[in-house]
Amino acid sequence: MPRIIARPLVFAAGFAVVGGSPPALQDVPIVAVTSIELPDWEAIQPERAQLAASARKAFDSSVVAAFDSLIAARLTRAGLRVVSGTQVDVIWRRLVDSVQGFYDPLTGELVEAEYFAVVTGTARELRARHGAVRWLRPTIAPVEVVFDKGKAEWHGVTERIGGRHSGRGAALSVVIEVLDSTGRALTSSRGGLRLLFRVDVNGRSSPVAWNILYGDPKRNDKAVALALDPLIAGLGGHGTERR
C-alpha cells in the first residue's frame, strides 16, 4: 500500500470553500481514498510479533476495513463520490511493478525519483480513469504528546492518563493527506485517536494492549471526524455532523 513520505506541503489556491445548491450527479466531486495505513507495530507494540502471521494479518485487515468504512461514509454524507482503496490499489501496484519497486535492493533506502513517479502516475490515472479530482491518503501515525497533571491534549482530543503526573509520551492520531490530480500535496489534517500508555499512581507507565487500541468505535469515529471534517469544504463537499 502507499507509504506516506514526509515532504513539504504545497498549498493550492483551488482548495477553497464550495457552497450553493447540491450539484447534479455528473458534477458531484469525486475523491479517491487509499486504504488507511497502520503504524509500524514493531516500533509501538513489539510484543505483538509473538502472534502468528495469519492472526496479525486478520487483525490488521479488520482495523483497516473499519477505518476505511468510517472515512467513506463521512465523505459520502458530505455529498462526495468515493473511489475506493481497492480501486486505488490496483493502479498503485501496477505502477510500482512498472518501476520494479521504489526501494534500493542493496541499501533498502527509498529511491525518491521512482517513488514520486508512482505517486504522480497514480494521481493522474485516478483522474483519467475515475474522474477523481483529489486523492486522500489516510494513515494512523504515532505522535509525541505532553501530559500535565494527568491529562494529555493533542489534535482535538483530551485524555486522562491516571494520577496527576506530568511528562511526555506517545499517542496515535489519524492523519489525512490531500493530493491533487498531479500528485502534488495540497494540505493535511489530524485527529487524535488515543494514548499508547497509562501511568499509575506511582508514576510508572505501561503500554495500552495492542488488541484494544482500536476497540472503541466512538473514539475511532471522532478521530476520523477531527481529521476529515476540516478538509470537506475544500474537497467540494458540504458539512457533516459528528456523532
ChimeraX commands (.cxc) that place a marker at each C-alpha (Angstrom):
marker #1 position 0.00,0.00,0.00 radius 0.5
marker #1 position 1.16,3.59,-0.50 radius 0.5
marker #1 position 3.55,4.81,2.18 radius 0.5
marker #1 position 3.31,8.40,3.38 radius 0.5
marker #1 position 6.64,10.14,2.85 radius 0.5
marker #1 position 7.27,13.34,4.77 radius 0.5
marker #1 position 7.66,16.28,2.43 radius 0.5
marker #1 position 6.87,19.99,2.37 radius 0.5
marker #1 position 3.23,20.70,1.62 radius 0.5
marker #1 position 2.44,22.92,-1.35 radius 0.5
marker #1 position -0.90,24.63,-0.88 radius 0.5
marker #1 position -3.01,25.24,-3.95 radius 0.5
marker #1 position -5.29,28.22,-4.39 radius 0.5
marker #1 position -8.03,25.92,-5.70 radius 0.5
marker #1 position -8.54,24.35,-2.25 radius 0.5
marker #1 position -11.42,26.63,-1.31 radius 0.5
marker #1 position -14.90,26.52,0.17 radius 0.5
marker #1 position -17.64,25.45,-2.22 radius 0.5
marker #1 position -21.24,26.32,-1.41 radius 0.5
marker #1 position -24.63,26.62,-3.05 radius 0.5
marker #1 position -27.23,24.09,-4.09 radius 0.5
marker #1 position -26.45,20.37,-4.38 radius 0.5
marker #1 position -24.86,19.72,-7.79 radius 0.5
marker #1 position -26.15,17.36,-10.44 radius 0.5
marker #1 position -24.71,13.84,-10.27 radius 0.5
marker #1 position -22.26,14.43,-13.10 radius 0.5
marker #1 position -20.94,17.49,-11.24 radius 0.5
marker #1 position -20.51,15.81,-7.85 radius 0.5
marker #1 position -16.80,15.98,-6.89 radius 0.5
marker #1 position -15.05,12.63,-6.96 radius 0.5
marker #1 position -12.31,11.80,-4.47 radius 0.5
marker #1 position -10.09,8.73,-4.34 radius 0.5
marker #1 position -9.13,7.32,-0.95 radius 0.5
marker #1 position -6.24,4.97,-0.26 radius 0.5
marker #1 position -6.94,2.32,2.40 radius 0.5
marker #1 position -5.67,3.61,5.72 radius 0.5
marker #1 position -2.10,2.73,6.61 radius 0.5
marker #1 position -1.43,1.41,10.12 radius 0.5
marker #1 position 1.63,2.35,12.18 radius 0.5
marker #1 position 4.74,0.20,12.40 radius 0.5
marker #1 position 3.72,-2.35,15.00 radius 0.5
marker #1 position 7.33,-3.37,15.66 radius 0.5
marker #1 position 8.03,0.16,16.90 radius 0.5
marker #1 position 4.96,0.72,19.07 radius 0.5
marker #1 position 3.95,-2.79,20.19 radius 0.5
marker #1 position 6.91,-5.20,19.75 radius 0.5
marker #1 position 5.25,-7.97,21.80 radius 0.5
marker #1 position 2.70,-8.31,19.00 radius 0.5
marker #1 position 5.37,-10.08,16.95 radius 0.5
marker #1 position 4.74,-13.18,19.07 radius 0.5
marker #1 position 1.42,-13.71,17.30 radius 0.5
marker #1 position 1.12,-15.95,14.26 radius 0.5
marker #1 position 1.40,-14.03,11.00 radius 0.5
marker #1 position -2.13,-15.07,9.99 radius 0.5
marker #1 position -3.58,-13.65,13.22 radius 0.5
marker #1 position -1.72,-10.36,12.78 radius 0.5
marker #1 position -2.93,-10.07,9.18 radius 0.5
marker #1 position -6.55,-10.82,10.12 radius 0.5
marker #1 position -6.49,-8.22,12.89 radius 0.5
marker #1 position -4.92,-5.55,10.69 radius 0.5
marker #1 position -7.39,-6.23,7.89 radius 0.5
marker #1 position -10.33,-5.77,10.26 radius 0.5
marker #1 position -8.93,-2.47,11.55 radius 0.5
marker #1 position -8.27,-1.15,8.03 radius 0.5
marker #1 position -11.77,-2.13,6.90 radius 0.5
marker #1 position -13.35,-0.37,9.90 radius 0.5
marker #1 position -11.49,2.91,9.33 radius 0.5
marker #1 position -11.97,2.79,5.56 radius 0.5
marker #1 position -15.69,2.44,6.13 radius 0.5
marker #1 position -15.78,5.42,8.52 radius 0.5
marker #1 position -13.91,7.63,6.04 radius 0.5
marker #1 position -16.01,6.59,3.04 radius 0.5
marker #1 position -19.26,7.07,4.96 radius 0.5
marker #1 position -18.29,10.55,6.06 radius 0.5
marker #1 position -17.27,11.59,2.56 radius 0.5
marker #1 position -20.50,10.19,1.12 radius 0.5
marker #1 position -22.60,12.06,3.71 radius 0.5
marker #1 position -20.77,15.21,2.62 radius 0.5
marker #1 position -22.10,14.70,-0.90 radius 0.5
marker #1 position -18.90,13.35,-2.47 radius 0.5
marker #1 position -18.39,10.30,-4.67 radius 0.5
marker #1 position -15.63,7.98,-3.49 radius 0.5
marker #1 position -13.15,5.86,-5.42 radius 0.5
marker #1 position -12.31,3.04,-3.01 radius 0.5
marker #1 position -8.94,1.95,-1.72 radius 0.5
marker #1 position -9.26,-1.29,-3.68 radius 0.5
marker #1 position -9.52,0.65,-6.94 radius 0.5
marker #1 position -6.63,2.92,-5.97 radius 0.5
marker #1 position -4.52,-0.09,-5.04 radius 0.5
marker #1 position -4.92,-1.68,-8.48 radius 0.5
marker #1 position -3.37,1.37,-10.11 radius 0.5
marker #1 position -0.73,1.83,-7.42 radius 0.5
marker #1 position 0.53,-1.76,-7.52 radius 0.5
marker #1 position 0.71,-1.81,-11.31 radius 0.5
marker #1 position 2.82,1.35,-11.35 radius 0.5
marker #1 position 5.03,0.09,-8.52 radius 0.5
marker #1 position 5.65,-3.08,-10.51 radius 0.5
marker #1 position 6.45,-0.99,-13.59 radius 0.5
marker #1 position 9.44,0.58,-11.79 radius 0.5
marker #1 position 10.26,-2.70,-10.01 radius 0.5
marker #1 position 9.65,-1.11,-6.62 radius 0.5
marker #1 position 10.98,2.17,-5.29 radius 0.5
marker #1 position 13.38,0.84,-2.64 radius 0.5
marker #1 position 17.03,0.24,-3.46 radius 0.5
marker #1 position 17.55,-3.56,-3.40 radius 0.5
marker #1 position 21.02,-3.17,-1.85 radius 0.5
marker #1 position 20.51,-0.43,0.73 radius 0.5
marker #1 position 16.77,-0.64,1.31 radius 0.5
marker #1 position 16.56,3.14,1.02 radius 0.5
marker #1 position 13.76,4.92,-0.79 radius 0.5
marker #1 position 14.54,5.97,-4.36 radius 0.5
marker #1 position 12.63,9.24,-4.33 radius 0.5
marker #1 position 12.53,9.75,-8.10 radius 0.5
marker #1 position 10.78,6.41,-8.60 radius 0.5
marker #1 position 8.50,6.89,-5.61 radius 0.5
marker #1 position 7.26,10.27,-6.79 radius 0.5
marker #1 position 6.90,8.95,-10.33 radius 0.5
marker #1 position 4.48,6.33,-8.96 radius 0.5
marker #1 position 2.61,8.94,-6.89 radius 0.5
marker #1 position 2.25,11.25,-9.88 radius 0.5
marker #1 position 1.23,8.42,-12.19 radius 0.5
marker #1 position -1.37,7.13,-9.74 radius 0.5
marker #1 position -2.90,10.58,-9.23 radius 0.5
marker #1 position -3.13,11.23,-12.96 radius 0.5
marker #1 position -4.64,7.83,-13.70 radius 0.5
marker #1 position -7.19,8.25,-10.91 radius 0.5
marker #1 position -8.31,11.45,-12.64 radius 0.5
marker #1 position -8.29,9.94,-16.15 radius 0.5
marker #1 position -9.98,6.63,-15.25 radius 0.5
marker #1 position -12.28,7.58,-12.37 radius 0.5
marker #1 position -12.57,11.36,-12.59 radius 0.5
marker #1 position -11.02,11.84,-9.14 radius 0.5
marker #1 position -10.02,15.47,-8.62 radius 0.5
marker #1 position -8.46,14.78,-5.21 radius 0.5
marker #1 position -6.64,11.83,-3.69 radius 0.5
marker #1 position -6.80,11.26,0.07 radius 0.5
marker #1 position -4.09,9.22,1.79 radius 0.5
marker #1 position -5.02,8.44,5.40 radius 0.5
marker #1 position -2.68,6.90,7.96 radius 0.5
marker #1 position -2.65,6.22,11.68 radius 0.5
marker #1 position 0.58,7.72,12.95 radius 0.5
marker #1 position 2.40,7.73,16.32 radius 0.5
marker #1 position 2.90,11.24,17.71 radius 0.5
marker #1 position 4.56,12.65,20.80 radius 0.5
marker #1 position 2.27,14.24,23.38 radius 0.5
marker #1 position 2.85,16.28,26.51 radius 0.5
marker #1 position 0.75,15.48,29.58 radius 0.5
marker #1 position 0.27,17.75,32.55 radius 0.5
marker #1 position -1.33,16.86,35.88 radius 0.5
marker #1 position -2.54,13.58,34.46 radius 0.5
marker #1 position -4.07,14.99,31.28 radius 0.5
marker #1 position -2.90,14.97,27.66 radius 0.5
marker #1 position -4.31,17.15,24.89 radius 0.5
marker #1 position -3.43,16.73,21.21 radius 0.5
marker #1 position -5.06,17.09,17.78 radius 0.5
marker #1 position -8.50,17.96,19.13 radius 0.5
marker #1 position -8.83,15.39,21.92 radius 0.5
marker #1 position -8.17,15.23,25.65 radius 0.5
marker #1 position -7.39,12.02,27.52 radius 0.5
marker #1 position -6.51,11.32,31.14 radius 0.5
marker #1 position -3.62,9.00,31.86 radius 0.5
marker #1 position -4.25,8.30,35.54 radius 0.5
marker #1 position -2.77,10.11,38.54 radius 0.5
marker #1 position -1.63,13.73,38.32 radius 0.5
marker #1 position 1.78,13.25,36.76 radius 0.5
marker #1 position 3.39,15.36,34.05 radius 0.5
marker #1 position 5.78,14.40,31.27 radius 0.5
marker #1 position 5.90,13.19,27.68 radius 0.5
marker #1 position 4.59,10.09,25.97 radius 0.5
marker #1 position 3.26,8.62,22.73 radius 0.5
marker #1 position -0.20,8.64,21.20 radius 0.5
marker #1 position -1.88,7.81,17.90 radius 0.5
marker #1 position -3.56,10.23,15.51 radius 0.5
marker #1 position -5.42,9.80,12.25 radius 0.5
marker #1 position -3.59,11.81,9.57 radius 0.5
marker #1 position -5.15,12.56,6.17 radius 0.5
marker #1 position -3.06,14.00,3.35 radius 0.5
marker #1 position -4.75,15.50,0.29 radius 0.5
marker #1 position -3.13,15.37,-3.16 radius 0.5
marker #1 position -4.34,16.90,-6.42 radius 0.5
marker #1 position -4.62,15.09,-9.74 radius 0.5
marker #1 position -0.92,15.68,-10.47 radius 0.5
marker #1 position 0.24,14.13,-7.20 radius 0.5
marker #1 position 1.01,17.46,-5.56 radius 0.5
marker #1 position 0.36,17.68,-1.80 radius 0.5
marker #1 position -2.28,20.30,-1.04 radius 0.5
marker #1 position -2.88,20.06,2.68 radius 0.5
marker #1 position -3.24,17.62,5.57 radius 0.5
marker #1 position -5.22,17.33,8.78 radius 0.5
marker #1 position -5.03,15.31,12.01 radius 0.5
marker #1 position -7.41,13.93,14.61 radius 0.5
marker #1 position -6.26,12.48,17.92 radius 0.5
marker #1 position -7.13,8.81,18.42 radius 0.5
marker #1 position -5.78,7.56,21.76 radius 0.5
marker #1 position -2.78,7.41,24.06 radius 0.5
marker #1 position -0.41,4.48,23.79 radius 0.5
marker #1 position 0.29,4.35,27.53 radius 0.5
marker #1 position -1.15,4.67,31.01 radius 0.5
marker #1 position 0.54,5.95,34.17 radius 0.5
marker #1 position -0.25,4.51,37.61 radius 0.5
marker #1 position -0.39,6.45,40.89 radius 0.5
marker #1 position 3.31,5.79,41.46 radius 0.5
marker #1 position 4.27,7.33,38.12 radius 0.5
marker #1 position 5.05,4.04,36.38 radius 0.5
marker #1 position 3.95,3.89,32.76 radius 0.5
marker #1 position 2.66,0.83,30.93 radius 0.5
marker #1 position 1.59,0.36,27.30 radius 0.5
marker #1 position -2.03,0.00,26.22 radius 0.5
marker #1 position -2.51,-3.53,24.86 radius 0.5
marker #1 position -2.30,-3.61,21.07 radius 0.5
marker #1 position -5.54,-5.56,20.71 radius 0.5
marker #1 position -7.66,-2.81,22.31 radius 0.5
marker #1 position -6.06,0.23,20.64 radius 0.5
marker #1 position -8.84,0.39,18.06 radius 0.5
marker #1 position -11.58,-1.22,20.10 radius 0.5
marker #1 position -13.72,1.88,20.75 radius 0.5
marker #1 position -15.90,2.69,17.70 radius 0.5
marker #1 position -16.89,6.13,19.05 radius 0.5
marker #1 position -13.27,7.07,19.62 radius 0.5
marker #1 position -12.36,5.89,16.11 radius 0.5
marker #1 position -15.22,7.85,14.56 radius 0.5
marker #1 position -14.26,11.02,16.44 radius 0.5
marker #1 position -10.64,10.78,15.27 radius 0.5
marker #1 position -11.76,10.38,11.65 radius 0.5
marker #1 position -14.17,13.32,12.01 radius 0.5
marker #1 position -11.49,15.57,13.50 radius 0.5
marker #1 position -9.09,14.76,10.68 radius 0.5
marker #1 position -11.57,14.76,7.81 radius 0.5
marker #1 position -14.12,17.49,8.57 radius 0.5
marker #1 position -11.71,20.44,8.11 radius 0.5
marker #1 position -10.99,19.12,4.60 radius 0.5
marker #1 position -14.58,18.60,3.43 radius 0.5
marker #1 position -15.27,22.10,2.10 radius 0.5
marker #1 position -12.04,22.15,0.12 radius 0.5
marker #1 position -12.98,18.82,-1.44 radius 0.5
marker #1 position -16.26,20.30,-2.66 radius 0.5
marker #1 position -18.48,18.68,-0.05 radius 0.5
marker #1 position -20.89,20.11,2.50 radius 0.5
marker #1 position -20.69,19.97,6.29 radius 0.5
marker #1 position -21.20,16.80,8.26 radius 0.5
marker #1 position -22.37,16.34,11.82 radius 0.5
marker #1 position -20.24,14.41,14.27 radius 0.5
marker #1 position -21.89,11.62,16.09 radius 0.5
marker link #1:1,2 radius 0.2
marker link #1:2,3 radius 0.2
marker link #1:3,4 radius 0.2
marker link #1:4,5 radius 0.2
marker link #1:5,6 radius 0.2
marker link #1:6,7 radius 0.2
marker link #1:7,8 radius 0.2
marker link #1:8,9 radius 0.2
marker link #1:9,10 radius 0.2
marker link #1:10,11 radius 0.2
marker link #1:11,12 radius 0.2
marker link #1:12,13 radius 0.2
marker link #1:13,14 radius 0.2
marker link #1:14,15 radius 0.2
marker link #1:15,16 radius 0.2
marker link #1:16,17 radius 0.2
marker link #1:17,18 radius 0.2
marker link #1:18,19 radius 0.2
marker link #1:19,20 radius 0.2
marker link #1:20,21 radius 0.2
marker link #1:21,22 radius 0.2
marker link #1:22,23 radius 0.2
marker link #1:23,24 radius 0.2
marker link #1:24,25 radius 0.2
marker link #1:25,26 radius 0.2
marker link #1:26,27 radius 0.2
marker link #1:27,28 radius 0.2
marker link #1:28,29 radius 0.2
marker link #1:29,30 radius 0.2
marker link #1:30,31 radius 0.2
marker link #1:31,32 radius 0.2
marker link #1:32,33 radius 0.2
marker link #1:33,34 radius 0.2
marker link #1:34,35 radius 0.2
marker link #1:35,36 radius 0.2
marker link #1:36,37 radius 0.2
marker link #1:37,38 radius 0.2
marker link #1:38,39 radius 0.2
marker link #1:39,40 radius 0.2
marker link #1:40,41 radius 0.2
marker link #1:41,42 radius 0.2
marker link #1:42,43 radius 0.2
marker link #1:43,44 radius 0.2
marker link #1:44,45 radius 0.2
marker link #1:45,46 radius 0.2
marker link #1:46,47 radius 0.2
marker link #1:47,48 radius 0.2
marker link #1:48,49 radius 0.2
marker link #1:49,50 radius 0.2
marker link #1:50,51 radius 0.2
marker link #1:51,52 radius 0.2
marker link #1:52,53 radius 0.2
marker link #1:53,54 radius 0.2
marker link #1:54,55 radius 0.2
marker link #1:55,56 radius 0.2
marker link #1:56,57 radius 0.2
marker link #1:57,58 radius 0.2
marker link #1:58,59 radius 0.2
marker link #1:59,60 radius 0.2
marker link #1:60,61 radius 0.2
marker link #1:61,62 radius 0.2
marker link #1:62,63 radius 0.2
marker link #1:63,64 radius 0.2
marker link #1:64,65 radius 0.2
marker link #1:65,66 radius 0.2
marker link #1:66,67 radius 0.2
marker link #1:67,68 radius 0.2
marker link #1:68,69 radius 0.2
marker link #1:69,70 radius 0.2
marker link #1:70,71 radius 0.2
marker link #1:71,72 radius 0.2
marker link #1:72,73 radius 0.2
marker link #1:73,74 radius 0.2
marker link #1:74,75 radius 0.2
marker link #1:75,76 radius 0.2
marker link #1:76,77 radius 0.2
marker link #1:77,78 radius 0.2
marker link #1:78,79 radius 0.2
marker link #1:79,80 radius 0.2
marker link #1:80,81 radius 0.2
marker link #1:81,82 radius 0.2
marker link #1:82,83 radius 0.2
marker link #1:83,84 radius 0.2
marker link #1:84,85 radius 0.2
marker link #1:85,86 radius 0.2
marker link #1:86,87 radius 0.2
marker link #1:87,88 radius 0.2
marker link #1:88,89 radius 0.2
marker link #1:89,90 radius 0.2
marker link #1:90,91 radius 0.2
marker link #1:91,92 radius 0.2
marker link #1:92,93 radius 0.2
marker link #1:93,94 radius 0.2
marker link #1:94,95 radius 0.2
marker link #1:95,96 radius 0.2
marker link #1:96,97 radius 0.2
marker link #1:97,98 radius 0.2
marker link #1:98,99 radius 0.2
marker link #1:99,100 radius 0.2
marker link #1:100,101 radius 0.2
marker link #1:101,102 radius 0.2
marker link #1:102,103 radius 0.2
marker link #1:103,104 radius 0.2
marker link #1:104,105 radius 0.2
marker link #1:105,106 radius 0.2
marker link #1:106,107 radius 0.2
marker link #1:107,108 radius 0.2
marker link #1:108,109 radius 0.2
marker link #1:109,110 radius 0.2
marker link #1:110,111 radius 0.2
marker link #1:111,112 radius 0.2
marker link #1:112,113 radius 0.2
marker link #1:113,114 radius 0.2
marker link #1:114,115 radius 0.2
marker link #1:115,116 radius 0.2
marker link #1:116,117 radius 0.2
marker link #1:117,118 radius 0.2
marker link #1:118,119 radius 0.2
marker link #1:119,120 radius 0.2
marker link #1:120,121 radius 0.2
marker link #1:121,122 radius 0.2
marker link #1:122,123 radius 0.2
marker link #1:123,124 radius 0.2
marker link #1:124,125 radius 0.2
marker link #1:125,126 radius 0.2
marker link #1:126,127 radius 0.2
marker link #1:127,128 radius 0.2
marker link #1:128,129 radius 0.2
marker link #1:129,130 radius 0.2
marker link #1:130,131 radius 0.2
marker link #1:131,132 radius 0.2
marker link #1:132,133 radius 0.2
marker link #1:133,134 radius 0.2
marker link #1:134,135 radius 0.2
marker link #1:135,136 radius 0.2
marker link #1:136,137 radius 0.2
marker link #1:137,138 radius 0.2
marker link #1:138,139 radius 0.2
marker link #1:139,140 radius 0.2
marker link #1:140,141 radius 0.2
marker link #1:141,142 radius 0.2
marker link #1:142,143 radius 0.2
marker link #1:143,144 radius 0.2
marker link #1:144,145 radius 0.2
marker link #1:145,146 radius 0.2
marker link #1:146,147 radius 0.2
marker link #1:147,148 radius 0.2
marker link #1:148,149 radius 0.2
marker link #1:149,150 radius 0.2
marker link #1:150,151 radius 0.2
marker link #1:151,152 radius 0.2
marker link #1:152,153 radius 0.2
marker link #1:153,154 radius 0.2
marker link #1:154,155 radius 0.2
marker link #1:155,156 radius 0.2
marker link #1:156,157 radius 0.2
marker link #1:157,158 radius 0.2
marker link #1:158,159 radius 0.2
marker link #1:159,160 radius 0.2
marker link #1:160,161 radius 0.2
marker link #1:161,162 radius 0.2
marker link #1:162,163 radius 0.2
marker link #1:163,164 radius 0.2
marker link #1:164,165 radius 0.2
marker link #1:165,166 radius 0.2
marker link #1:166,167 radius 0.2
marker link #1:167,168 radius 0.2
marker link #1:168,169 radius 0.2
marker link #1:169,170 radius 0.2
marker link #1:170,171 radius 0.2
marker link #1:171,172 radius 0.2
marker link #1:172,173 radius 0.2
marker link #1:173,174 radius 0.2
marker link #1:174,175 radius 0.2
marker link #1:175,176 radius 0.2
marker link #1:176,177 radius 0.2
marker link #1:177,178 radius 0.2
marker link #1:178,179 radius 0.2
marker link #1:179,180 radius 0.2
marker link #1:180,181 radius 0.2
marker link #1:181,182 radius 0.2
marker link #1:182,183 radius 0.2
marker link #1:183,184 radius 0.2
marker link #1:184,185 radius 0.2
marker link #1:185,186 radius 0.2
marker link #1:186,187 radius 0.2
marker link #1:187,188 radius 0.2
marker link #1:188,189 radius 0.2
marker link #1:189,190 radius 0.2
marker link #1:190,191 radius 0.2
marker link #1:191,192 radius 0.2
marker link #1:192,193 radius 0.2
marker link #1:193,194 radius 0.2
marker link #1:194,195 radius 0.2
marker link #1:195,196 radius 0.2
marker link #1:196,197 radius 0.2
marker link #1:197,198 radius 0.2
marker link #1:198,199 radius 0.2
marker link #1:199,200 radius 0.2
marker link #1:200,201 radius 0.2
marker link #1:201,202 radius 0.2
marker link #1:202,203 radius 0.2
marker link #1:203,204 radius 0.2
marker link #1:204,205 radius 0.2
marker link #1:205,206 radius 0.2
marker link #1:206,207 radius 0.2
marker link #1:207,208 radius 0.2
marker link #1:208,209 radius 0.2
marker link #1:209,210 radius 0.2
marker link #1:210,211 radius 0.2
marker link #1:211,212 radius 0.2
marker link #1:212,213 radius 0.2
marker link #1:213,214 radius 0.2
marker link #1:214,215 radius 0.2
marker link #1:215,216 radius 0.2
marker link #1:216,217 radius 0.2
marker link #1:217,218 radius 0.2
marker link #1:218,219 radius 0.2
marker link #1:219,220 radius 0.2
marker link #1:220,221 radius 0.2
marker link #1:221,222 radius 0.2
marker link #1:222,223 radius 0.2
marker link #1:223,224 radius 0.2
marker link #1:224,225 radius 0.2
marker link #1:225,226 radius 0.2
marker link #1:226,227 radius 0.2
marker link #1:227,228 radius 0.2
marker link #1:228,229 radius 0.2
marker link #1:229,230 radius 0.2
marker link #1:230,231 radius 0.2
marker link #1:231,232 radius 0.2
marker link #1:232,233 radius 0.2
marker link #1:233,234 radius 0.2
marker link #1:234,235 radius 0.2
marker link #1:235,236 radius 0.2
marker link #1:236,237 radius 0.2
marker link #1:237,238 radius 0.2
marker link #1:238,239 radius 0.2
marker link #1:239,240 radius 0.2
marker link #1:240,241 radius 0.2
marker link #1:241,242 radius 0.2
marker link #1:242,243 radius 0.2
view
